[in-house]
Amino acid sequence: MQLDWVIDYAENRLTFQIDNLRYTTVDGGQNIDKYIDGEFVLRLRQFPERADDYLAPMQSPPVDSPNDEWPNELHWLVATYPEELGEDLHLSDIREFQMRDGSFDTFDFMPGMGPNNREDRIMVNRMGIPASVQERWDWDLIGMSDEDQSEDSMFGTVWLKHNKTGEIQRVGAGQCVPCHVFPKVVPPVTIELEDLKNDVQNFNGTLNEEYK
């Protein structure tokens, strides 16, 4: 399975649409609003036992959510739209998963929501987003800093270069789109090559040798 959520960094908003359904969240999926034909119908909560305004803090590992209301909706979506969303493999016996470098590691449990498909076997997270998207597999690390850009980048700052377009971005380490680990993310900032060294220095960071 794979859900292609669209990110609006200005609002920290994820939106997924299929058929006459729309799902949207501004907190990494802790609260997901469902719309049918444009009309709001319900809110799916990761922590329904908590107060309505509760938001789990950003931390790793994330806060446990035994009463999460989203997984059942996710499985229903995949069962209803298998051609668009792929096969739901969270109950399969697949235990070998593809890593960022193309190798496959074997697990003794089913991570996340299982693999995206039987061929690629990339882990899918709670939101139906594969690791290749969430971990920015299309981007190469070219610099890093332990310094946070804000309270929403608790693992520091990194500079990435897209392996096809060559675009360079400054982002929060480990982040791509909001999720249950990162309810809020630092919006990526495009950096021109001629400004790269100064930008990294501003965060007391270091660049890979070829960019120094």
VOFI-972742 format. One line per field, with one value per residue: residue number from 1; x, y, z of N, C-alpha, C, O in turn. Coordinates in Angstrom, 2 decimals, decimal comma. Layout:
N
i <- (NUM_...)
n_X <- (X_...)
n_Y <- (Y_...)
n_Z <- (Z_...)
ca_X <- (X_...)
ca_Y <- (Y_...)
ca_Z <- (Z_...)
c_X <- (X_...)
c_Y <- (Y_...)
c_Z <- (Z_...)
o_X <- (X_...)
o_Y <- (Y_...)
o_Z <- (Z_...)
// end
This chain:
212
i <- (1_2_3_4_5_6_7_8_9_10_11_12_13_14_15_16_17_18_19_20_21_22_23_24_25_26_27_28_29_30_31_32_33_34_35_36_37_38_39_40_41_42_43_44_45_46_47_48_49_50_51_52_53_54_55_56_57_58_59_60_61_62_63_64_65_66_67_68_69_70_71_72_73_74_75_76_77_78_79_80_81_82_83_84_85_86_87_88_89_90_91_92_93_94_95_96_97_98_99_100_101_102_103_104_105_106_107_108_109_110_111_112_113_114_115_116_117_118_119_120_121_122_123_124_125_126_127_128_129_130_131_132_133_134_135_136_137_138_139_140_141_142_143_144_145_146_147_148_149_150_151_152_153_154_155_156_157_158_159_160_161_162_163_164_165_166_167_168_169_170_171_172_173_174_175_176_177_178_179_180_181_182_183_184_185_186_187_188_189_190_191_192_193_194_195_196_197_198_199_200_201_202_203_204_205_206_207_208_209_210_211_212)
n_X <- (0,83_0,30_-0,08_-0,39_0,19_-0,25_1,83_1,61_3,75_3,60_1,34_1,80_0,40_-1,03_-2,61_-4,80_-6,43_-8,98_-11,21_-14,34_-13,47_-11,71_-8,93_-7,41_-4,78_-3,12_-1,25_0,53_-1,01_-2,15_-4,67_-7,03_-9,01_-11,92_-13,54_-16,43_-17,51_-16,83_-17,91_-17,50_-17,18_-16,16_-13,69_-10,70_-8,89_-5,67_-5,24_-7,77_-8,65_-7,69_-7,87_-9,70_-8,05_-5,53_-2,14_0,37_3,76_6,71_8,83_11,15_11,30_7,90_4,93_2,98_0,06_-2,50_-5,22_-5,63_-7,44_-7,05_-5,74_-7,73_-9,33_-7,46_-6,91_-9,45_-9,62_-7,62_-8,62_-10,92_-10,03_-8,07_-6,71_-5,77_-4,35_-2,85_-1,75_-2,75_-0,51_0,03_-0,50_0,88_3,47_5,86_9,12_11,51_12,95_13,48_16,29_17,69_20,04_19,51_19,89_18,60_17,10_16,39_13,66_12,29_9,72_6,72_7,27_5,90_3,26_3,68_5,01_5,35_4,81_5,00_7,30_9,18_9,21_9,36_9,30_6,24_4,81_2,65_0,87_0,68_2,76_5,65_9,01_10,91_9,96_9,47_12,01_13,51_14,86_15,68_17,45_20,74_22,92_24,79_25,79_25,85_24,58_24,57_23,00_19,81_17,18_14,82_12,45_11,18_12,97_14,45_16,56_18,62_20,16_20,29_21,85_20,80_21,12_19,41_19,38_18,87_17,88_19,68_19,07_19,52_18,76_18,06_17,12_15,21_16,86_16,25_13,66_10,79_7,97_5,21_4,56_3,78_6,02_7,24_5,27_5,20_7,09_10,15_9,95_11,40_14,29_15,43_18,72_21,13_23,99_26,24_25,80_25,97_28,17_28,29_25,75_25,82_27,86_26,56_25,04_26,89_27,79_29,07_30,43_30,36_33,42_33,79_32,37_33,48)
n_Y <- (-1,20_2,31_5,64_8,75_11,45_14,99_17,67_20,74_22,96_25,48_25,48_23,28_21,06_17,99_16,41_14,05_12,73_10,86_9,59_10,65_11,38_13,09_13,60_15,28_16,75_18,58_17,99_15,90_13,63_13,02_13,96_13,47_14,81_13,84_14,15_13,95_14,33_16,99_17,69_17,83_14,93_13,33_13,16_11,47_10,10_9,77_9,52_8,95_8,64_10,72_14,26_16,54_18,53_17,51_17,01_14,88_15,00_15,84_13,23_10,48_7,06_7,41_8,50_5,92_4,55_2,93_2,99_4,01_5,44_5,60_3,41_1,38_2,80_3,29_0,65_0,04_1,87_0,91_-1,61_-0,85_0,63_-0,91_-0,97_1,61_2,12_-0,11_-3,31_-4,49_-5,39_-5,83_-8,01_-10,02_-12,56_-11,40_-10,44_-9,41_-6,37_-3,54_-1,39_1,95_1,92_0,04_-2,58_-5,53_-6,05_-8,39_-8,82_-9,73_-9,17_-7,42_-4,40_-1,11_-0,41_-2,53_-3,68_-1,60_-2,82_-6,09_-6,33_-4,07_-3,77_-1,78_-0,23_0,93_3,65_4,61_6,41_5,47_6,14_5,51_4,56_5,51_7,95_9,32_9,32_10,60_9,37_10,12_12,10_13,25_13,33_16,16_17,86_18,70_19,58_19,89_21,79_23,08_24,26_25,17_24,57_22,46_20,85_18,65_16,88_18,20_19,79_19,37_19,36_18,74_17,25_16,92_13,93_13,92_16,42_18,19_20,16_21,93_21,68_22,96_21,26_19,89_17,44_14,06_14,51_14,82_14,80_15,74_13,51_10,83_10,81_13,25_15,66_18,30_19,86_21,34_23,68_23,03_24,73_26,16_26,29_28,13_27,04_28,72_29,96_28,05_27,34_29,51_29,34_26,89_27,44_29,33_27,79_26,47_24,14_21,26_20,47_17,94_16,67_17,25_19,54_21,57)
n_Z <- (0,00_-0,51_0,32_-1,13_0,28_0,22_0,93_2,62_3,54_4,67_6,26_7,73_6,91_5,89_3,17_1,81_-0,98_-2,53_-4,88_-3,80_-1,35_1,24_3,29_5,95_7,90_10,47_12,31_11,97_11,79_14,20_14,63_12,29_9,88_8,21_5,10_3,08_-0,13_0,19_2,62_6,10_8,09_10,20_12,83_13,05_15,60_17,04_19,71_21,22_23,82_25,22_26,20_24,07_23,01_23,21_22,34_21,42_22,50_20,56_20,13_20,32_20,96_19,66_21,50_22,90_21,34_21,86_21,25_18,77_16,12_13,40_11,91_11,24_9,47_7,47_6,56_5,59_3,48_1,73_1,16_-0,17_-2,35_-3,99_-6,47_-6,82_-4,44_-3,84_-2,51_0,68_2,98_5,63_7,22_6,08_5,47_4,91_5,67_4,94_4,18_2,12_2,31_2,51_0,95_-0,94_-0,22_1,52_4,63_7,24_9,42_12,62_13,10_12,06_10,74_11,19_8,96_7,34_4,11_1,11_-1,34_-2,91_-4,41_-4,17_-1,39_0,68_3,81_5,25_6,90_9,68_8,46_5,93_4,34_2,50_3,52_1,74_0,91_3,36_4,47_2,60_0,31_-2,21_-1,91_-1,17_1,61_2,41_4,28_7,81_11,09_14,61_15,62_16,27_14,10_15,04_17,73_16,60_15,33_16,60_16,26_15,12_12,22_8,68_5,42_2,20_-1,05_-4,04_-5,89_-8,60_-9,64_-8,49_-6,69_-3,65_-0,23_3,04_5,90_8,67_10,58_9,82_9,04_6,85_5,93_8,06_10,81_13,15_14,75_14,21_14,71_13,92_11,37_10,22_7,69_4,48_3,20_0,31_-0,85_-2,54_-4,41_-4,25_-1,88_0,02_1,78_3,59_4,71_6,05_7,87_9,43_11,07_12,51_11,31_9,43_6,24_3,68_2,33_-0,46_-0,86_0,59)
ca_X <- (0,00_0,97_-0,93_0,41_-0,25_0,32_2,25_1,65_4,64_3,20_0,33_2,16_-0,80_-1,04_-3,93_-4,91_-7,72_-9,27_-12,64_-15,01_-12,98_-10,54_-8,44_-6,43_-4,27_-2,08_-0,40_1,20_-1,93_-2,75_-6,09_-7,25_-10,39_-12,42_-14,59_-17,06_-18,13_-16,53_-18,55_-16,82_-17,99_-15,64_-12,26_-10,06_-7,90_-4,66_-5,36_-9,17_-8,88_-7,17_-8,68_-9,82_-6,95_-4,24_-1,18_1,53_4,99_7,66_9,83_11,47_10,14_6,70_4,00_2,17_-1,33_-3,21_-6,60_-5,56_-8,60_-6,70_-5,41_-8,90_-9,72_-6,45_-7,14_-10,68_-9,29_-6,85_-9,54_-11,91_-9,37_-6,82_-5,99_-5,11_-3,50_-2,01_-2,15_-2,53_0,35_0,46_-0,66_1,62_4,64_7,05_9,96_12,69_12,58_14,53_16,88_18,01_21,12_19,07_20,01_17,41_17,31_15,34_13,14_11,52_8,39_6,23_7,43_4,94_2,08_4,11_5,69_4,53_4,38_5,78_8,56_10,10_9,21_9,80_8,43_5,23_4,51_1,25_0,09_0,71_3,86_6,82_10,26_11,63_9,48_9,66_13,45_14,12_15,85_16,13_18,33_22,02_23,39_26,05_26,24_25,05_24,86_23,81_22,23_18,42_16,64_13,72_12,08_10,64_14,06_15,17_17,74_19,60_19,92_21,08_21,76_20,61_21,15_18,61_20,30_18,55_17,77_20,79_18,59_20,06_17,83_18,32_15,93_15,39_17,41_15,30_12,31_10,34_6,60_4,76_4,14_3,57_7,28_7,43_3,97_5,51_8,41_10,72_9,84_12,69_14,74_16,33_19,98_21,94_25,31_27,20_25,50_25,96_29,17_27,89_24,56_26,26_28,61_25,60_24,52_28,05_27,77_30,19_30,08_31,15_34,71_33,74_31,67_34,19)
ca_Y <- (0,00_3,60_6,81_9,91_12,67_16,24_18,48_22,20_23,27_26,74_25,17_21,98_20,29_16,87_16,15_12,90_12,70_9,77_9,55_11,80_11,44_13,92_13,52_16,34_16,83_19,60_17,58_14,64_12,51_12,79_14,23_13,46_15,15_13,16_14,84_13,24_15,33_18,31_17,90_17,19_13,86_12,91_13,31_10,22_10,54_8,81_9,39_9,30_8,60_11,96_15,46_16,90_19,40_16,87_16,73_14,17_15,74_15,29_12,42_9,19_6,60_8,21_8,10_4,75_4,92_1,66_3,18_4,76_5,23_5,71_2,18_0,73_3,59_3,04_-0,67_0,13_2,58_0,04_-2,66_-0,24_1,15_-1,66_-0,62_2,90_2,18_-1,29_-4,42_-4,34_-6,52_-5,75_-9,32_-11,00_-13,14_-10,70_-9,94_-8,77_-5,04_-2,79_-0,26_3,10_1,61_-0,99_-3,90_-5,97_-6,52_-9,27_-8,47_-10,80_-8,62_-6,60_-2,99_-0,16_-0,98_-3,53_-3,19_-0,89_-3,84_-7,33_-6,22_-3,12_-4,10_-0,62_-0,07_1,97_4,09_4,66_7,22_4,87_6,79_4,63_5,13_6,19_9,33_9,90_9,45_11,35_8,54_10,78_13,20_12,85_14,18_16,84_18,64_18,48_20,38_19,50_22,95_23,05_25,47_25,57_23,49_21,37_20,08_18,21_16,08_19,02_20,33_18,76_19,90_17,63_17,56_15,95_13,18_14,11_17,84_18,95_21,16_21,81_22,15_22,85_20,68_19,28_16,08_12,96_14,95_15,11_15,25_15,50_12,15_10,69_11,14_14,68_16,29_19,50_19,79_22,60_23,77_23,02_26,00_25,95_27,03_28,16_26,46_29,75_30,38_26,87_27,38_30,49_28,85_25,84_28,10_30,02_26,80_25,77_22,81_20,81_19,99_16,85_17,16_17,77_20,84_22,54)
ca_Z <- (0,00_-0,44_0,21_-1,55_0,95_-0,29_2,06_2,57_4,65_5,29_7,26_8,33_6,60_4,97_2,60_0,91_-1,63_-3,44_-5,18_-3,17_0,03_1,53_4,66_6,16_9,27_10,67_13,43_11,67_11,83_15,53_14,39_10,85_9,54_7,02_4,38_1,98_-1,01_0,72_3,91_7,23_8,66_11,49_13,14_13,47_16,58_17,45_21,16_21,54_25,26_25,79_25,99_22,66_22,58_23,52_21,28_21,94_22,24_19,62_20,81_19,70_20,21_19,89_22,56_22,53_21,03_21,70_20,82_17,52_15,26_11,99_11,18_10,66_8,30_6,45_5,98_4,80_2,24_0,84_0,71_-1,06_-3,55_-4,14_-7,69_-6,63_-3,25_-3,72_-1,66_2,12_3,31_7,03_7,83_5,28_6,12_4,43_6,76_4,35_3,75_1,43_3,01_1,67_0,01_-1,87_0,38_2,23_5,99_7,73_10,73_13,26_13,35_10,95_11,09_10,66_8,30_6,38_2,92_0,13_-2,30_-2,79_-5,14_-3,55_0,03_1,47_4,97_5,20_8,26_10,12_7,54_4,61_3,60_2,49_4,05_0,67_0,94_4,69_4,74_1,49_-0,35_-3,44_-1,53_-0,57_2,71_2,08_5,42_9,01_12,27_15,80_16,02_15,81_13,49_15,92_18,64_15,80_14,69_17,79_15,92_14,43_10,88_7,63_4,08_1,28_-2,48_-4,80_-6,74_-10,02_-10,00_-7,94_-5,74_-2,29_0,79_4,48_6,51_9,97_10,45_9,96_8,72_5,50_6,10_9,44_11,13_14,59_15,42_14,01_14,44_13,16_10,76_9,76_6,22_3,81_2,62_-0,83_-0,71_-3,75_-4,18_-3,86_-0,50_0,87_2,85_4,61_5,40_6,97_8,95_10,30_12,01_13,07_10,75_8,61_4,91_3,11_1,81_-1,82_-0,89_1,42)
c_X <- (0,86_-0,06_-0,04_-0,19_0,46_0,61_2,19_2,48_4,22_2,19_0,67_1,02_-0,53_-2,46_-3,85_-6,32_-7,83_-10,78_-13,29_-14,59_-11,78_-10,22_-7,37_-6,04_-3,18_-1,14_0,20_0,31_-2,49_-4,26_-6,27_-8,73_-10,77_-13,59_-15,12_-17,83_-17,97_-17,12_-17,80_-17,74_-17,48_-14,16_-11,75_-8,87_-6,93_-4,76_-6,78_-9,48_-8,41_-8,16_-8,65_-8,65_-5,58_-3,43_0,03_2,79_5,84_8,72_10,05_11,97_8,90_5,85_3,15_0,71_-2,17_-4,63_-6,71_-6,73_-8,27_-6,44_-6,61_-9,39_-8,74_-6,68_-8,42_-10,41_-8,60_-7,74_-10,54_-11,29_-8,04_-6,03_-5,22_-4,07_-2,62_-2,55_-1,82_-1,79_0,76_0,30_0,08_2,79_5,94_7,83_11,27_12,28_13,78_14,98_17,25_19,06_20,75_19,21_18,72_17,80_16,11_14,96_12,39_10,13_7,98_6,34_6,34_3,68_2,47_4,82_4,76_4,01_5,32_7,14_9,56_10,28_9,86_8,80_7,48_4,87_3,00_0,34_0,01_1,79_5,09_8,08_11,04_11,21_9,83_11,13_14,21_15,21_16,39_17,12_19,59_22,43_24,72_26,57_25,33_25,50_24,02_22,88_20,82_18,06_15,53_13,44_11,52_11,71_14,99_16,41_18,78_19,17_20,82_20,87_21,76_20,65_20,38_19,47_19,97_18,56_18,96_20,36_19,15_19,04_18,42_17,03_16,25_15,87_16,32_13,90_12,04_8,93_6,19_4,28_4,02_4,86_7,54_6,07_4,10_6,91_8,86_10,58_11,22_13,00_15,72_17,53_20,73_23,36_26,31_26,97_25,65_26,93_28,76_26,69_24,93_27,02_27,68_25,01_25,64_28,12_29,03_29,66_30,91_32,37_34,59_33,07_32,37_34,95)
c_Y <- (1,24_4,70_8,01_11,18_13,88_17,15_19,96_22,64_24,55_26,50_23,90_20,97_19,18_16,65_14,95_12,87_11,48_9,70_10,80_12,01_12,37_13,79_14,60_16,41_17,88_19,23_16,19_13,42_12,19_13,03_14,37_13,72_14,50_13,95_13,92_14,27_16,74_18,61_17,14_16,14_13,36_13,21_11,99_10,59_9,41_8,53_9,75_9,31_9,87_13,12_15,86_17,72_18,79_16,68_16,06_14,96_15,06_14,52_11,12_8,25_7,42_7,68_6,93_5,16_3,67_1,79_3,98_4,41_5,20_4,37_1,48_1,47_3,36_1,69_-0,69_0,82_1,66_-1,09_-2,12_0,21_0,41_-1,31_0,67_2,86_0,96_-2,30_-4,15_-5,57_-6,54_-7,08_-10,41_-11,56_-12,51_-10,14_-9,34_-7,43_-4,32_-1,59_0,83_2,78_0,51_-2,41_-4,25_-6,51_-7,37_-8,89_-9,67_-10,31_-7,82_-5,13_-2,13_-0,82_-1,98_-2,91_-2,47_-1,81_-5,04_-7,24_-5,32_-3,39_-2,98_-0,42_1,12_2,36_4,15_5,40_6,62_5,46_5,88_5,35_5,89_7,65_9,99_10,15_10,10_10,55_9,16_11,91_12,65_13,85_14,82_17,70_18,41_19,39_19,84_20,63_22,87_24,36_26,05_24,41_22,29_20,56_19,54_17,38_16,88_19,38_19,61_19,52_18,73_18,12_16,49_15,26_13,25_15,58_18,67_20,03_20,87_22,40_22,01_22,37_20,21_17,85_15,04_13,29_14,99_15,66_14,98_14,07_12,04_10,92_12,64_15,32_17,60_19,37_21,19_22,67_23,77_24,38_25,68_26,87_26,98_27,69_27,50_30,25_29,24_26,97_28,33_29,99_27,80_26,46_28,80_29,09_25,97_24,33_22,48_20,27_18,77_17,43_17,82_19,13_21,91_23,53)
c_Z <- (0,00_-0,62_-0,09_-0,95_0,34_0,89_1,72_3,78_5,38_6,42_8,05_8,09_5,59_4,48_1,67_0,35_-2,55_-3,62_-4,58_-1,72_0,14_3,01_4,83_7,64_9,35_11,80_13,22_11,77_13,21_15,48_12,88_10,58_8,22_6,43_3,27_1,16_-0,44_2,08_5,00_7,84_10,01_11,62_13,68_14,35_16,91_18,95_21,59_23,03_25,96_25,55_24,51_22,15_22,86_22,25_21,90_21,60_21,19_20,39_20,04_20,79_20,55_21,03_22,06_22,34_20,79_21,18_19,52_16,59_13,78_11,30_10,55_9,42_7,15_5,77_5,15_3,47_1,24_0,31_-0,31_-2,38_-3,79_-5,39_-7,54_-5,52_-3,05_-2,73_-0,20_2,62_4,78_7,76_7,05_6,06_5,62_5,62_6,24_3,74_3,14_2,27_2,00_0,61_-0,98_-1,35_1,11_3,60_6,42_9,16_11,30_13,66_12,11_11,33_10,46_10,15_7,23_5,18_1,95_-0,97_-2,17_-3,47_-4,42_-2,05_0,88_2,61_4,79_6,64_8,52_9,14_6,14_3,73_3,64_2,99_3,00_0,56_2,26_5,00_3,60_0,78_-1,64_-3,16_-0,85_0,50_2,33_3,22_6,62_10,14_13,41_16,25_15,42_15,12_14,34_16,86_17,89_15,09_15,76_17,50_15,15_13,02_9,88_6,32_3,11_-0,15_-3,23_-5,83_-8,23_-10,41_-9,52_-6,96_-4,35_-1,31_2,18_5,15_7,92_9,81_10,71_9,51_7,22_5,57_7,55_9,64_12,64_15,39_15,36_13,69_13,67_12,59_10,35_8,24_5,57_3,19_1,50_-0,70_-2,04_-3,42_-3,69_-2,42_0,50_2,03_3,96_5,40_6,43_8,15_9,93_11,36_12,65_12,59_9,97_7,29_4,55_2,40_0,45_-1,91_-0,05_0,56)
o_X <- (2,01_-0,82_0,94_-0,97_1,64_-0,25_2,66_1,97_4,47_2,18_-0,09_0,73_0,13_-3,40_-2,94_-7,30_-6,89_-11,53_-12,82_-15,26_-10,94_-11,09_-6,54_-6,87_-2,41_-0,32_0,35_0,80_-3,22_-5,03_-5,74_-9,59_-10,04_-14,50_-14,36_-18,68_-18,87_-16,87_-17,51_-18,92_-18,27_-13,48_-12,29_-7,96_-7,32_-4,41_-6,97_-10,46_-8,69_-9,13_-7,70_-8,30_-4,56_-3,95_0,64_2,89_5,73_9,43_9,22_12,95_8,85_6,03_2,66_0,19_-2,51_-5,20_-7,76_-6,97_-9,11_-6,89_-6,52_-9,81_-9,15_-6,64_-8,48_-10,93_-8,95_-7,62_-10,97_-11,96_-6,98_-4,80_-4,12_-3,02_-1,73_-3,65_-0,75_-2,35_1,73_0,89_-0,08_3,09_7,02_7,27_12,07_11,39_14,92_14,16_17,13_18,99_21,59_18,70_17,85_18,72_14,98_15,83_11,90_9,45_8,80_5,57_5,92_3,10_1,68_5,20_3,55_2,90_6,30_8,04_10,66_11,37_10,76_7,59_7,86_4,67_2,20_-0,83_-0,63_1,76_5,53_8,20_11,75_12,01_10,40_11,46_15,44_16,35_17,46_17,57_19,52_22,31_25,66_27,68_24,19_26,62_22,89_22,07_20,66_18,55_15,31_14,11_11,38_11,38_16,16_17,23_19,71_18,00_21,97_19,87_22,61_20,28_20,66_20,22_20,71_19,18_19,23_21,22_19,23_18,52_19,17_15,98_17,42_15,34_15,57_13,02_12,96_8,70_6,75_3,68_4,13_4,79_7,99_5,75_3,23_7,81_8,04_11,06_12,12_12,11_16,72_17,39_20,94_23,86_27,13_27,85_25,48_26,55_28,87_26,60_24,42_26,85_27,97_24,54_25,40_28,46_29,94_28,58_32,02_32,33_35,23_33,18_31,89_35,61)
o_Y <- (1,23_4,69_8,26_11,89_13,79_17,37_20,39_22,69_24,68_27,22_23,50_20,14_19,40_16,68_14,85_12,97_11,13_9,74_11,92_12,71_12,42_13,87_14,81_16,16_18,06_20,04_15,41_12,30_11,22_12,38_15,29_12,94_14,59_14,37_13,22_14,98_17,57_19,67_15,96_16,40_13,01_13,47_11,44_11,31_8,25_7,44_10,76_9,92_10,08_12,98_15,56_17,63_19,48_16,25_16,60_15,53_13,85_15,09_10,73_8,56_8,05_6,54_6,95_6,01_3,36_0,81_4,54_3,24_4,81_4,20_1,02_0,85_3,26_1,60_-1,37_0,38_1,62_-1,48_-2,85_0,17_1,04_-1,35_0,81_3,50_0,97_-2,16_-3,63_-6,67_-7,20_-7,27_-11,60_-11,10_-13,04_-9,45_-8,82_-7,36_-4,47_-0,88_0,64_3,31_0,09_-3,34_-3,40_-7,32_-7,11_-8,67_-10,52_-10,96_-7,57_-4,66_-2,38_-1,68_-2,26_-1,74_-2,68_-1,63_-5,00_-8,00_-5,76_-3,24_-3,23_-0,43_2,16_1,50_3,77_5,05_7,18_5,31_5,52_6,57_6,84_8,50_11,07_11,10_10,14_11,00_8,77_12,59_11,70_15,06_14,12_18,22_17,97_19,90_19,40_20,45_22,64_25,42_27,26_23,38_21,21_19,66_19,92_17,18_16,31_19,30_19,29_20,21_17,84_19,26_15,30_15,92_12,70_15,95_19,73_20,75_19,72_23,50_21,08_22,99_20,15_17,11_15,13_12,44_15,18_16,84_14,10_13,48_13,05_11,20_13,25_15,52_17,96_18,85_22,09_21,76_24,46_25,09_25,00_28,07_25,90_27,89_27,21_30,88_29,44_26,70_27,99_30,19_27,80_26,03_28,85_29,54_24,93_23,41_23,30_19,68_18,59_18,57_18,85_19,81_23,04_24,43)
o_Z <- (0,45_-1,59_0,61_-1,59_-0,02_1,74_0,66_4,90_6,58_7,41_8,93_8,95_4,57_5,27_0,84_1,09_-3,25_-2,65_-4,83_-0,96_-0,75_3,87_3,94_8,51_8,40_12,22_14,16_11,84_13,37_16,19_12,27_10,99_7,24_7,14_2,62_1,69_-0,57_2,64_4,85_8,09_10,88_10,63_14,64_13,92_17,05_19,41_22,26_23,46_27,14_24,82_23,79_20,97_22,75_21,22_22,82_20,52_20,96_21,21_19,21_21,48_21,61_21,47_20,93_23,06_19,64_20,70_19,21_16,30_12,97_10,17_9,41_8,45_6,00_4,55_4,12_2,44_0,06_-0,85_-1,20_-3,41_-3,80_-5,38_-8,07_-5,63_-2,20_-2,20_0,12_2,69_5,14_8,83_7,34_7,17_5,89_6,47_7,02_2,90_3,58_2,85_0,78_-0,50_-1,77_-1,97_1,30_3,72_6,02_10,00_10,56_14,46_11,23_12,16_9,33_10,81_6,33_5,23_1,96_-1,47_-1,43_-3,14_-4,10_-1,52_1,68_2,39_4,26_7,49_7,67_9,00_5,25_2,51_4,73_2,89_3,33_0,16_2,30_5,72_3,62_0,68_-2,11_-4,08_-0,07_0,31_1,98_3,14_6,47_10,15_13,21_17,16_14,23_15,50_14,36_16,80_18,46_14,31_15,84_18,40_14,59_12,66_10,18_6,13_3,18_-0,45_-3,08_-6,57_-9,04_-11,41_-10,08_-6,44_-3,93_-1,54_2,47_4,99_8,32_8,98_11,68_9,60_6,42_5,32_8,20_8,74_13,35_16,59_16,34_12,52_12,88_13,25_10,16_7,55_6,06_2,73_1,73_-0,46_-2,60_-2,32_-2,82_-1,83_1,71_3,17_5,14_6,61_7,55_9,30_11,13_12,40_13,25_13,34_9,86_7,23_5,06_1,93_0,22_-2,93_0,02_1,08)
// end
